[in-house]
């Protein structure tokens, strides 16, 4: 495994992060411990979760217990970490709806303090290493959110904070608030980025380069689109994982082009897609959500491949998918009623 420094934090993170959005569904509860163990065995030292992962109804699918009968991803992680906690860069998030109440969502001071306390109990730890503002909240002034996150660091409940799915202008606003009020700035940005989702290249990556922010990438395989024909033809590939639609013809065309290039070069398409995104400027790590140790091992091979690909090969990969851009976020936040 290779590692990179996360922004200006001094923390070293593995180039792959274990994603847990579907913990309890894929993998099912009994396989979580072995999957985390397999991740640690290959050198992954970062786990990404959120207060809304695992046991909400939009994750339901045939063959697994319904949401009401499943534990949350945080509970599943907390139940098996044990003494391994100190070896892991552990991150969680808040802002997505977690209940029916009008205050059960967002980035208010009240909600952030309450939800981090709940997360710590579920994770069975006294702190996380990174606490993310999961999505922008139009109903809370960003000044309040940034101040609350800074206070949570000073209270010892998180070591640092970060932004997820924020546009460039709000990222700049958060940086300005931190500087103007002498508060700790975010250490990284979590963004959707893949060979067919390139919106961050326009503004987010220039901001990250200018202000020494690292990117943590989610959906680097576009929900299985770039992981080969078998993966993209699963019943729960792509946006269908969250109740969305199927892949578009242009996205499928890009995936087939990647398949052909993989055959030409003798590499699995998923390895090529992961290697490409890991090689991009400011990207510290890519989040992967394997359903098994075998899938995880295939992802790990991409880290070495990223260091081996020639510039000409990376440019050929860059050409794939520029007409198959995924425009929507994986699951936009629900409007506050």
Secondary structure, DSSP 8 states (H G I E B T S, - for coil): --EEE-TTS--EEESEEEE-TTTTTSS-GGGHHHHHHHHHHTT--EEE--TTSSSSGGG--TTS--GGGS--HHHHHHHHHGGGGGG-EEEEEE-S--SSSTTSSSS-HHHHHHHHHHHHHHHTSS-BSEEEE-S--TTS-HHHHHHHHHHHHHTTSBS-EEEES--HHHHHHHHHHHHHTT-----EEEEE-BTTB-GGGTTHHHHHHHTT-EEEEE-TTGGGTTS-HHHHTSTT-GGGGGT-----HHHHHHHHHHHHHHHHHT--HHHHHHHHHHTSTTEEEEEE--SSHHHHHHHHHHHHHHHH--HHHHHHHHHTTTTS---S-SS------
